[in-house]
Amino acid sequence: MSSRSLALLLAVSLLAGPAGGAERKSKFNWDALGTEFCRLTVAGDLAGLRDLLSDSLAQDIAHAAARNPGLPPARVLFQSYTNEVPVCEAHTRNAAIIAVTRSNPDGAAPAWTEYVEVVPAPDGTTRIDNVLFATRRSDTLRARLEFYAAQ
């Protein structure tokens, strides 16, 4: 085999990635968690969301709700904008982020993507720990909860 053929074979194998690459990627597949988050937020089911949230985030929500009766309903609390849209789709972005796209049917406006941060829980599961909203980097669920708690 010529050195040129060997180099081409090496380049192709590097592009293809290591054996089992798809298996390793599936280790961080939070699509089901994101899908359940979408289902519960569209339904406005804050009680149902509790099992998906980190203890810390759940405490922050409870604290803000206790201090501010004007806390938005769950249908709006977990999304970037106050427009209620019926479509919510989630896809794992990487080991710590789920991309959540919200829209009207067929992707019609208004439409946006926000990012759900996930963390490992002490029981070995993965829980939602924050939402990074589509408006600006500093706009997160935790920042909004701090704001509502201070009102």
Backbone torsions as a table, in degrees:
resi	resn	phi	psi	omega
1	MET	NA	133.1	-178.1
2	SER	-73.4	160.5	179.4
3	SER	-64.8	-31.2	178.1
4	ARG	-67.3	-42.8	178.4
5	SER	-65.2	-39.9	178.0
6	LEU	-63.0	-42.9	179.2
7	ALA	-64.4	-40.1	178.7
8	LEU	-65.3	-43.4	178.3
9	LEU	-61.5	-42.4	178.4
10	LEU	-63.7	-43.7	-179.9
11	ALA	-62.7	-43.1	179.3
12	VAL	-64.2	-41.4	-179.2
13	SER	-68.5	-33.3	176.9
14	LEU	-69.6	-38.6	178.3
15	LEU	-67.1	-36.0	-179.7
16	ALA	-70.3	-22.0	-180.0
17	GLY	86.4	169.7	-178.8
18	PRO	-69.5	153.7	177.1
19	ALA	-57.7	139.7	-179.8
20	GLY	82.1	11.9	-179.2
21	GLY	-59.2	-41.1	179.3
22	ALA	-65.8	-36.1	178.9
23	GLU	-64.2	-42.7	179.4
24	ARG	-65.5	-39.2	179.8
25	LYS	-63.0	-39.3	-177.6
26	SER	-66.9	-16.3	177.5
27	LYS	-60.3	-31.3	179.7
28	PHE	-112.1	60.9	178.5
29	ASN	-109.7	101.0	-177.6
30	TRP	-102.1	19.0	-178.7
31	ASP	-55.9	-41.9	-178.8
32	ALA	-64.8	-41.6	177.0
33	LEU	-62.2	-44.6	178.5
34	GLY	-65.0	-39.8	178.6
35	THR	-63.6	-41.8	177.7
36	GLU	-67.3	-39.6	175.3
37	PHE	-58.4	-46.5	177.9
38	CYS	-59.6	-50.2	-177.7
39	ARG	-56.4	-46.8	-176.1
40	LEU	-72.9	-35.8	179.0
41	THR	-71.5	-40.6	177.3
42	VAL	-62.5	-35.9	178.4
43	ALA	-77.1	-14.7	-178.2
44	GLY	74.1	26.9	-174.7
45	ASP	-93.2	82.5	-179.7
46	LEU	-64.1	-40.0	179.1
47	ALA	-61.8	-41.4	178.6
48	GLY	-66.8	-31.1	179.8
49	LEU	-69.0	-23.4	-173.5
50	ARG	-51.5	-42.6	-178.5
51	ASP	-68.4	-16.7	179.4
52	LEU	-90.7	-14.2	-172.3
53	LEU	-96.2	149.0	172.4
54	SER	-65.1	155.3	178.5
55	ASP	-58.6	-40.1	-179.1
56	SER	-62.5	-45.6	179.6
57	LEU	-66.8	-41.7	178.3
58	ALA	-60.4	-40.3	177.7
59	GLN	-65.1	-40.9	178.6
60	ASP	-63.4	-39.0	178.0
61	ILE	-66.3	-45.8	179.3
62	ALA	-61.5	-41.4	179.5
63	HIS	-63.2	-46.7	179.8
64	ALA	-64.2	-40.4	-179.9
65	ALA	-66.4	-37.5	179.6
66	ALA	-68.7	-33.7	-177.4
67	ARG	-88.3	-21.2	-174.2
68	ASN	-139.5	104.2	178.8
69	PRO	-68.0	-9.8	179.0
70	GLY	-88.8	11.5	177.6
71	LEU	-58.1	131.6	-179.1
72	PRO	-59.3	154.8	176.4
73	PRO	-65.8	159.2	-177.2
74	ALA	-55.6	-30.3	-179.6
75	ARG	-61.8	-27.9	-178.1
76	VAL	-109.5	-31.5	-175.3
77	LEU	-53.8	-38.6	-173.4
78	PHE	-94.2	11.3	-179.8
79	GLN	-126.0	161.4	-174.8
80	SER	-62.8	-42.3	-172.7
81	TYR	-120.3	164.3	-179.1
82	THR	-84.0	-7.0	175.5
83	ASN	-64.4	122.9	176.3
84	GLU	-85.5	120.0	179.9
85	VAL	-119.1	146.6	-173.6
86	PRO	-85.5	-13.8	-175.7
87	VAL	-105.8	130.4	177.4
88	CYS	-141.7	121.6	179.8
89	GLU	-127.1	139.4	-176.5
90	ALA	-124.4	140.7	178.1
91	HIS	-143.9	133.9	178.2
92	THR	-60.1	129.2	177.7
93	ARG	-95.5	-45.8	175.4
94	ASN	-160.9	-166.7	-174.2
95	ALA	-62.5	-20.7	-175.6
96	ALA	-122.6	-0.9	-173.2
97	ILE	-134.1	135.2	171.0
98	ILE	-115.0	125.3	175.9
99	ALA	-83.1	126.9	-179.7
100	VAL	-117.5	117.2	179.3
101	THR	-106.2	126.6	-179.9
102	ARG	-116.4	143.3	-179.4
103	SER	-167.2	178.8	166.4
104	ASN	-82.8	171.4	-179.6
105	PRO	-52.2	145.4	-179.9
106	ASP	61.3	26.0	177.8
107	GLY	74.7	13.4	-178.1
108	ALA	-66.9	152.0	-179.7
109	ALA	-66.2	151.6	-2.2
110	PRO	-75.0	146.0	-179.9
111	ALA	-144.0	143.6	179.4
112	TRP	-160.2	167.4	176.2
113	THR	-124.9	132.1	173.1
114	GLU	-121.9	170.0	-174.5
115	TYR	-125.5	128.9	-179.7
116	VAL	-99.1	123.8	176.7
117	GLU	-86.8	134.8	177.5
118	VAL	-119.0	150.5	-180.0
119	VAL	-136.7	154.8	174.8
120	PRO	-73.5	141.2	177.6
121	ALA	-99.6	158.5	180.0
122	PRO	-57.7	-26.5	-179.2
123	ASP	-83.2	4.0	177.5
124	GLY	93.2	-4.9	177.2
125	THR	-88.1	178.1	176.3
126	THR	-115.7	134.3	-177.4
127	ARG	-125.7	157.5	176.5
128	ILE	-79.1	131.0	-176.4
129	ASP	-118.5	-13.7	179.9
130	ASN	-173.5	163.8	172.7
131	VAL	-126.2	127.7	176.7
132	LEU	-96.7	110.6	-173.4
133	PHE	-77.5	162.3	-173.9
134	ALA	-79.8	-2.2	-173.6
135	THR	-81.6	-50.0	177.5
136	ARG	-163.0	162.9	-175.2
137	ARG	-57.3	-37.7	-176.4
138	SER	-81.1	-5.5	-179.3
139	ASP	-89.9	105.2	-179.6
140	THR	-131.5	165.1	176.8
141	LEU	-60.0	-44.6	-179.3
142	ARG	-62.2	-39.8	178.3
143	ALA	-64.6	-41.3	177.9
144	ARG	-64.9	-40.3	178.5
145	LEU	-62.3	-40.1	175.7
146	GLU	-59.8	-43.1	179.1
147	PHE	-61.6	-49.3	-179.3
148	TYR	-63.3	-38.2	180.0
149	ALA	-66.9	-28.4	-178.5
150	ALA	-82.5	-12.0	-177.9
151	GLN	-74.9	NA	NA
